[in-house]
């Protein structure tokens, strides 16, 4: 799995002046697409905050750490809200809430059942790996203000991914089957969500295939760190092919 150090390298490479041509941030088409992408990251950070607070009710001895993670997500939300304001864009929050609705519903069902493994897979592994991958791709084509905000956010997201990774690693002997089942249900949703915003992401200069590739690499690296073998990882990754 990528470490904070490797992330630092990615961020440094993204600031290299020999980079991809940047899109025109002032066009109506860019702002229209950005209204949905910006809403997704704002809503994603709010959902993350709420999810970590909820997870703390299942792991009360981790309350302090999970509350800390939740507070970081609210800081991210404020930063991304400022990114939209900087471009004069109003985030389409209704779209974003629908965008997350299936994952949100699955998380709530798992929460009610007390399924910690499923909750952590959804929030601390799938969503965090997706966010890290998307943010790293976005940094290379972001406007200067959003680039600075996103570089700070992505460093924090590795800490969140690491939290879920370490809990699942420590409890793998008892949570593996639930992990497989939760993955089967929720990994395909990530692919569908990516497909849903592929056109908007393209307007922002983000390639759909690169986004999916970066996500799958980060996800499979995380599964390896958790302790799954190559066959088990391949079995889980196949769930993305729907």
C-alpha positions as CSV (number, residue, x, y, z in Angstrom):
1,X,0.0,0.0,0.0
2,X,1.1,3.5,-0.6
3,X,2.5,5.2,2.4
4,X,2.5,8.8,3.4
5,X,6.0,9.0,2.1
6,X,5.0,7.7,-1.3
7,X,2.1,10.1,-1.3
8,X,4.5,12.9,-0.7
9,X,6.4,11.8,-3.8
10,X,3.1,11.8,-5.8
11,X,2.3,15.3,-4.6
12,X,5.8,16.5,-5.5
13,X,5.5,15.0,-8.9
14,X,2.1,16.7,-9.4
15,X,3.8,20.1,-8.9
16,X,6.3,19.5,-11.6
17,X,6.0,22.3,-14.2
18,X,6.2,19.7,-17.0
19,X,2.6,18.6,-16.3
20,X,-0.6,18.0,-18.2
21,X,-2.2,21.0,-19.9
22,X,-4.8,22.4,-17.5
23,X,-8.4,22.9,-18.5
24,X,-10.0,26.3,-18.8
25,X,-11.5,26.8,-15.3
26,X,-13.7,29.7,-16.5
27,X,-15.9,28.0,-19.1
28,X,-19.5,27.2,-18.5
29,X,-18.9,23.5,-19.3
30,X,-16.2,23.3,-16.7
31,X,-18.2,25.0,-14.0
32,X,-21.3,22.8,-14.8
33,X,-19.2,19.7,-14.4
34,X,-17.5,21.1,-11.3
35,X,-20.8,21.8,-9.7
36,X,-21.4,18.0,-9.5
37,X,-17.8,16.9,-8.8
38,X,-17.4,19.5,-6.1
39,X,-20.7,18.4,-4.5
40,X,-19.6,14.8,-4.5
41,X,-16.4,15.6,-2.5
42,X,-18.3,17.9,-0.1
43,X,-21.0,15.3,0.5
44,X,-18.4,12.5,0.7
45,X,-16.6,14.3,3.5
46,X,-19.9,14.9,5.4
47,X,-20.8,11.3,5.0
48,X,-17.3,10.3,6.2
49,X,-17.7,12.4,9.3
50,X,-21.1,10.9,10.1
51,X,-19.8,7.4,9.4
52,X,-16.8,7.6,11.7
53,X,-19.0,8.9,14.5
54,X,-21.4,6.0,13.9
55,X,-18.5,3.5,13.9
56,X,-17.5,4.8,17.3
57,X,-20.8,3.6,18.7
58,X,-19.7,0.0,17.6
59,X,-16.1,0.4,18.9
60,X,-16.5,2.6,22.0
61,X,-12.9,2.1,23.1
62,X,-11.9,3.8,19.8
63,X,-14.1,6.8,20.4
64,X,-11.2,9.3,20.7
65,X,-9.4,8.2,17.6
66,X,-12.6,8.0,15.5
67,X,-13.8,11.4,16.7
68,X,-10.4,12.8,15.6
69,X,-10.9,11.3,12.1
70,X,-14.4,12.6,11.9
71,X,-13.2,16.2,12.8
72,X,-10.6,16.0,10.0
73,X,-13.4,15.1,7.5
74,X,-15.3,18.3,8.5
75,X,-12.2,20.3,7.9
76,X,-11.9,18.8,4.5
77,X,-15.6,19.6,3.8
78,X,-14.9,23.3,4.6
79,X,-11.9,23.3,2.3
80,X,-13.7,21.8,-0.7
81,X,-16.6,24.2,-0.1
82,X,-14.1,27.0,-0.4
83,X,-12.9,25.5,-3.7
84,X,-16.3,25.8,-5.2
85,X,-16.7,29.3,-3.9
86,X,-13.4,30.3,-5.4
87,X,-14.6,29.3,-8.9
88,X,-18.0,30.9,-8.4
89,X,-19.7,27.5,-8.5
90,X,-22.7,26.3,-6.5
91,X,-22.4,22.7,-5.6
92,X,-25.2,20.4,-6.8
93,X,-25.8,18.8,-3.4
94,X,-29.0,17.1,-4.5
95,X,-27.1,15.2,-7.1
96,X,-24.4,14.3,-4.6
97,X,-26.8,12.9,-2.0
98,X,-28.3,10.6,-4.7
99,X,-24.8,9.7,-5.8
100,X,-24.0,8.3,-2.4
101,X,-27.4,6.9,-1.6
102,X,-26.8,3.2,-2.2
103,X,-23.5,3.2,-0.2
104,X,-25.1,5.3,2.5
105,X,-28.0,2.8,2.7
106,X,-25.7,-0.2,2.9
107,X,-23.7,1.5,5.6
108,X,-26.8,2.2,7.6
109,X,-28.0,-1.4,7.3
110,X,-24.6,-2.7,8.5
111,X,-24.6,-0.2,11.3
112,X,-28.0,-1.3,12.6
113,X,-26.8,-4.9,12.5
114,X,-23.6,-4.0,14.3
115,X,-21.5,-5.3,11.4
116,X,-18.2,-3.4,12.1
117,X,-16.3,-5.1,9.3
118,X,-18.8,-4.0,6.7
119,X,-18.9,-0.5,8.0
120,X,-15.2,-0.2,8.0
121,X,-14.9,-1.7,4.5
122,X,-17.4,0.8,3.1
123,X,-16.0,3.9,4.8
124,X,-12.4,3.3,5.8
125,X,-11.4,1.1,2.8
126,X,-13.6,1.5,-0.3
127,X,-14.5,5.2,0.1
128,X,-11.0,6.3,1.3
129,X,-9.2,4.4,-1.4
130,X,-11.6,5.9,-4.0
131,X,-11.0,9.4,-2.6
132,X,-7.3,9.0,-2.4
133,X,-7.1,7.8,-6.0
134,X,-9.4,10.5,-7.3
135,X,-7.7,13.3,-5.4
136,X,-4.3,12.2,-6.6
137,X,-5.5,12.3,-10.2
138,X,-7.3,15.6,-9.7
139,X,-4.3,17.4,-8.2
140,X,-2.6,17.2,-11.6
141,X,-5.3,19.2,-13.3
142,X,-6.8,21.3,-10.5
143,X,-6.9,25.1,-10.3
144,X,-4.1,26.5,-8.1
145,X,-6.5,27.1,-5.1
146,X,-8.1,23.7,-5.2
147,X,-4.7,22.0,-5.8
148,X,-3.4,23.3,-2.5
149,X,-6.5,22.3,-0.6
150,X,-6.6,18.8,-2.1
151,X,-2.9,18.2,-1.5
152,X,-3.5,18.8,2.2
153,X,-6.7,16.6,2.3
154,X,-5.1,13.6,0.6
155,X,-2.4,13.3,3.2
156,X,-5.1,13.0,5.9
157,X,-7.0,10.4,3.9
158,X,-4.1,8.0,4.1
159,X,-4.4,8.1,7.9
160,X,-8.1,7.2,7.6
161,X,-7.3,4.3,5.2
162,X,-4.6,3.1,7.6
163,X,-7.1,3.1,10.5
164,X,-9.5,0.7,8.7
165,X,-6.6,-1.4,7.3
166,X,-5.1,-2.0,10.8
167,X,-8.4,-2.9,12.4
168,X,-9.3,-5.4,9.7
169,X,-5.7,-6.8,9.9
170,X,-5.9,-7.3,13.6
171,X,-9.3,-9.0,13.3
172,X,-8.9,-10.8,10.0
173,X,-9.3,-14.3,11.6
174,X,-12.8,-13.5,12.6
175,X,-14.0,-11.0,10.0
176,X,-12.7,-12.5,6.7
177,X,-16.0,-14.0,5.5
178,X,-17.9,-10.9,6.3
179,X,-15.2,-8.9,4.4
180,X,-15.8,-11.1,1.3
181,X,-19.5,-10.7,1.5
182,X,-19.4,-6.9,2.1
183,X,-17.0,-6.5,-0.8
184,X,-19.2,-8.5,-3.2
185,X,-22.1,-6.1,-2.5
186,X,-20.2,-2.8,-2.3
187,X,-17.3,-2.9,-4.7
188,X,-19.5,-2.9,-7.7
189,X,-21.2,0.3,-6.5
190,X,-17.8,2.1,-6.6
191,X,-17.5,1.2,-10.3
192,X,-21.1,2.3,-11.0
193,X,-20.5,5.6,-9.2
194,X,-17.3,6.2,-11.3
195,X,-19.2,5.4,-14.5
196,X,-21.9,7.9,-13.4
197,X,-19.5,10.8,-13.2
198,X,-17.0,9.8,-15.9
199,X,-18.2,12.5,-18.3
200,X,-17.9,15.3,-15.7
201,X,-14.5,14.0,-14.6
202,X,-13.4,14.1,-18.2
203,X,-14.3,17.8,-18.5
204,X,-12.1,18.4,-15.5
205,X,-9.2,16.6,-17.2
206,X,-9.6,13.3,-15.3
207,X,-9.5,10.1,-17.3
208,X,-12.0,7.4,-16.3
209,X,-9.7,4.5,-17.0
210,X,-6.9,6.1,-15.0
211,X,-9.3,6.7,-12.1
212,X,-10.4,3.1,-12.0
213,X,-6.9,1.8,-12.4
214,X,-5.6,4.0,-9.6
215,X,-8.5,2.9,-7.3
216,X,-8.0,-0.8,-8.0
217,X,-4.2,-0.6,-7.3
218,X,-4.8,1.3,-4.0
219,X,-7.6,-1.1,-3.1
220,X,-5.7,-4.3,-3.8
221,X,-2.6,-3.0,-2.1
222,X,-4.7,-2.3,1.0
223,X,-6.2,-5.8,0.9
224,X,-2.6,-7.2,0.8
225,X,-1.6,-5.1,3.8
226,X,-4.7,-6.4,5.7
227,X,-3.3,-9.9,5.2
228,X,-5.2,-11.5,2.3
229,X,-3.3,-13.7,-0.1
230,X,-3.1,-13.2,-3.9
231,X,-5.9,-15.6,-4.6
232,X,-8.2,-14.0,-2.1
233,X,-7.4,-10.5,-3.4
234,X,-8.1,-11.6,-7.0
235,X,-11.4,-13.1,-5.8
236,X,-12.4,-9.8,-4.2
237,X,-11.3,-7.7,-7.2
238,X,-13.4,-9.8,-9.6
239,X,-16.5,-8.3,-7.9
240,X,-15.7,-5.0,-9.7
241,X,-16.4,-6.8,-13.0
242,X,-20.2,-6.5,-13.4
